[in-house]
Amino acid sequence: MMILDGKNVASKILTMVKNKVDSLDIKPHLVVILVGNNSASKIYVNNKKLAAEKIGIRSSIIEFPDTISEETLLDKIIELNNNPEVTGILVQLPLPKHIDKNKVVMTISPKKDVDGFTPENVGKLVIGLKPYFYPATPQGILMLLDEYCIPIKGADVVVIGRSNIVGKPMAQMFLNRDATVTLCHSYTKNLDEKIKTADIIVSAVGKKIVRCKMVNKNSVIIDVGIYKDVNGKLTGDVDFNIVEPTVKYISPVPGGVGPMTIASLMYNASIIYS
């Protein structure tokens, strides 16, 4: 068994990105929009700002109250789209219920969409073209697998969870790398059997779902879930202590996918399109 050390790999990627940014004549400028007072969102946004500043990317946070109108928010995004000094735009989710998340995402310029969520970027991904930006978490997972030279071409992959942020783009990115992919969700029948024969398992559902009897000795487990258990301890979708000795590779929580997501996002934020 080998631990997929996301912290170590992320550090390597961030060093590479910093070297790239240091060589640029025009420095990237990432603008993050935060709506409301969600404490978790504030932590995520500040972490992104700190990560950007460490590698030489200028980072600005624009905060709005949760009473902001949808029109005002969209107008601000359009203003940022038209600002040549802004090279990346990220709107922190979740948003208040009165704001249409899809409208917000569709308003961001695909060339500044560092999250990789706009229809143009997603559409290019689906038809096999290179988008301006790949979604950060799936891209980070592939970077992690590549660092450990884990074969993707021809692999049988099970992705658990069908969110637009992780599950769907993850499945498509594996397909684009010539893997055979099964995308599972809450209505999937015989999930245990599908996982048991998989070479790579990516779980992104936010609850304990992958247990020892569901894996094999050659399994590669990527745990995207992160939440606090009843004792307040950070945990993931995988029953780590029991599954770890029985598989070939496994990513821990914390220290696995989380750092890779930040590194991947910073990689995206370093890209400048005219």
C-alpha positions in Angstrom: 0.0 0.0 0.0 1.2 3.5 -0.8 -0.2 6.9 0.4 -0.9 9.4 -2.4 0.7 12.4 -0.7 -1.3 15.4 -2.0 0.6 17.9 0.2 4.0 16.9 -1.3 2.7 16.8 -4.9 0.9 20.1 -4.5 4.0 21.7 -3.1 5.9 20.7 -6.3 3.2 22.1 -8.5 3.1 25.4 -6.6 6.8 25.7 -6.9 6.5 25.2 -10.7 3.7 27.7 -10.9 5.7 30.3 -8.9 8.7 29.9 -11.3 6.3 30.5 -14.2 4.7 33.5 -12.6 8.1 35.0 -11.7 9.1 34.8 -15.4 6.0 36.7 -16.6 6.1 40.3 -17.6 2.4 40.7 -16.8 1.4 39.2 -13.5 -1.9 37.3 -13.2 -4.7 39.0 -11.2 -7.3 36.7 -9.6 -10.5 38.2 -8.3 -12.7 36.2 -6.0 -16.3 37.3 -5.3 -17.7 36.3 -1.9 -21.4 36.8 -1.3 -22.8 36.6 2.3 -21.2 35.5 5.6 -20.8 31.8 5.2 -17.9 31.0 7.6 -16.7 28.0 5.5 -16.7 30.1 2.3 -14.7 32.9 4.0 -12.1 30.3 5.0 -11.9 28.9 1.5 -11.6 32.3 0.0 -8.9 33.4 2.3 -6.9 30.2 1.7 -7.1 30.8 -2.0 -5.9 34.4 -1.6 -3.0 33.3 0.6 -2.0 30.5 -1.8 -2.1 33.0 -4.7 0.0 35.6 -3.0 2.7 33.0 -2.0 3.4 32.3 -5.6 3.2 35.9 -6.9 -0.3 36.0 -8.2 -2.2 39.2 -7.3 -5.4 38.3 -5.5 -8.4 40.5 -4.7 -11.5 39.6 -2.7 -14.8 41.5 -3.5 -17.4 40.9 -0.7 -21.1 41.5 -1.0 -23.9 41.1 1.5 -26.3 38.2 1.0 -28.9 40.8 0.2 -27.2 41.8 -3.1 -29.5 41.6 -6.1 -28.7 39.1 -8.9 -28.5 42.0 -11.4 -25.9 43.8 -9.3 -23.8 40.7 -9.0 -24.0 40.0 -12.8 -23.1 43.6 -13.6 -20.0 43.3 -11.4 -18.9 40.1 -13.2 -19.4 41.8 -16.6 -17.3 44.7 -15.3 -14.5 42.3 -14.3 -14.8 40.5 -17.7 -14.1 43.8 -19.4 -11.2 44.8 -17.2 -8.0 43.8 -18.9 -6.1 43.9 -15.6 -8.2 41.0 -14.3 -7.1 37.7 -15.7 -9.1 35.3 -13.5 -12.6 35.4 -11.9 -13.9 33.0 -9.3 -17.3 33.3 -7.6 -17.3 31.4 -4.3 -20.3 29.0 -3.9 -22.8 28.5 -2.4 -24.8 31.6 -3.3 -28.0 32.9 -1.7 -31.2 31.2 -2.9 -32.4 34.3 -4.7 -29.4 34.3 -7.1 -29.4 31.8 -10.0 -26.0 30.0 -9.8 -26.2 29.0 -13.4 -26.7 32.6 -14.6 -23.7 33.7 -12.6 -21.5 30.9 -14.0 -22.7 31.7 -17.6 -21.9 35.4 -17.2 -18.2 34.8 -16.4 -15.9 35.0 -19.5 -14.6 31.5 -20.4 -11.1 33.0 -20.7 -11.3 34.1 -17.1 -13.2 31.1 -15.7 -10.5 29.6 -13.5 -13.0 27.2 -12.0 -13.7 25.7 -15.5 -17.4 25.8 -15.0 -18.7 27.9 -17.9 -20.7 26.2 -20.7 -17.9 26.8 -23.2 -15.2 25.3 -21.1 -17.4 22.3 -20.1 -18.6 21.9 -23.7 -15.0 21.8 -25.0 -14.2 19.2 -22.3 -17.1 17.0 -23.4 -16.3 17.0 -27.1 -12.6 16.4 -26.5 -11.2 19.9 -27.1 -8.9 21.6 -24.7 -10.9 24.1 -22.7 -9.4 27.4 -21.5 -9.5 25.9 -18.0 -10.1 22.4 -16.6 -12.1 22.1 -13.3 -9.7 22.3 -10.4 -10.5 19.2 -8.4 -10.6 16.7 -11.3 -7.5 18.3 -12.8 -5.7 18.0 -9.4 -6.7 14.3 -9.2 -5.2 13.6 -12.6 -2.0 15.5 -11.6 -1.8 13.3 -8.5 -2.2 10.1 -10.4 0.3 11.2 -13.0 2.9 12.0 -10.3 2.7 8.5 -9.0 2.8 7.1 -12.6 -0.6 5.3 -12.1 -1.8 4.2 -15.5 -5.1 5.8 -16.7 -5.2 4.6 -20.4 -7.3 1.4 -20.4 -8.0 1.5 -16.7 -11.5 0.6 -15.4 -12.6 3.7 -13.4 -15.5 4.1 -11.1 -16.5 7.7 -10.2 -19.0 7.9 -7.3 -21.0 11.2 -7.4 -22.3 13.2 -10.3 -21.9 16.8 -9.3 -21.0 19.4 -11.9 -17.9 20.3 -9.9 -16.3 16.9 -9.5 -18.2 13.8 -10.7 -19.3 14.7 -14.2 -16.1 16.5 -15.3 -13.9 13.8 -13.6 -15.7 11.1 -15.6 -15.2 13.0 -18.8 -11.5 13.7 -18.1 -10.9 10.0 -17.5 -12.7 9.2 -20.8 -10.6 11.7 -22.6 -7.5 9.8 -21.2 -8.9 6.6 -22.7 -10.1 5.0 -19.4 -13.4 3.0 -19.3 -15.6 4.9 -16.9 -18.6 4.0 -14.8 -20.3 7.0 -13.2 -22.3 6.0 -10.1 -24.8 7.9 -8.0 -27.5 7.4 -5.4 -29.7 5.3 -7.8 -26.9 3.0 -8.9 -27.6 -0.7 -8.4 -25.0 -3.1 -7.2 -22.5 -0.4 -6.3 -20.3 -2.9 -4.4 -19.8 -5.1 -7.4 -18.9 -2.1 -9.7 -16.3 -0.9 -7.2 -14.8 -4.3 -6.5 -13.5 -4.8 -10.1 -12.4 -1.2 -10.6 -8.7 -0.2 -11.0 -9.4 3.4 -9.9 -12.1 4.6 -7.6 -12.9 8.3 -7.1 -15.5 8.9 -4.4 -17.1 12.4 -4.1 -20.3 12.1 -2.2 -19.6 13.5 1.3 -20.5 10.4 3.3 -18.9 7.2 4.3 -19.4 4.9 1.4 -16.2 3.0 0.4 -15.5 0.1 2.8 -13.0 -2.8 2.9 -15.3 -5.4 1.3 -15.8 -3.2 -1.8 -12.1 -2.9 -2.9 -9.4 -5.2 -4.1 -5.6 -5.4 -3.6 -4.9 -3.5 -6.8 -7.4 -0.7 -6.2 -6.4 3.0 -6.4 -8.6 5.0 -4.1 -9.1 8.7 -4.4 -11.2 10.2 -1.6 -12.7 13.6 -2.5 -15.1 13.7 0.5 -14.2 15.9 3.5 -16.4 16.6 6.5 -16.3 16.2 10.2 -17.5 13.0 11.9 -19.5 12.9 15.1 -16.3 13.4 17.1 -15.4 16.5 15.1 -12.5 14.8 13.3 -12.0 15.4 9.6 -12.8 12.4 7.5 -13.8 11.4 4.0 -15.9 8.9 2.0 -13.5 6.0 2.6 -13.2 4.0 5.8 -9.5 4.8 5.7 -8.1 2.8 8.6 -9.7 -0.4 7.4 -9.3 0.1 3.7 -5.7 1.4 3.7 -4.0 -2.0 4.3 -6.0 -3.7 1.6 -5.4 -1.5 -1.5 -2.5 -0.5 -3.7 -2.8 3.3 -3.4 -5.0 5.6 -1.3 -5.3 9.3 -0.8 -5.8 10.5 2.8 -8.2 13.0 4.3 -6.9 15.5 5.0 -3.7 15.8 2.9 -4.8 14.2 -0.3 -7.2 15.8 -2.8 -7.6 19.1 -0.9 -4.0 20.4 -1.4 -4.2 19.2 -5.0 -7.4 21.3 -5.6 -5.6 24.4 -4.4 -2.5 23.7 -6.5 -4.6 23.0 -9.6 -6.6 26.2 -9.1 -3.3 28.2 -8.8 -2.1 26.5 -11.9 -5.3 27.8 -13.7 -4.9 31.3 -12.1 -1.4 31.5 -13.6 -2.8 31.2 -17.1 -3.4 34.5 -18.9 -5.5 34.9 -22.0 -5.6 38.1 -24.0 
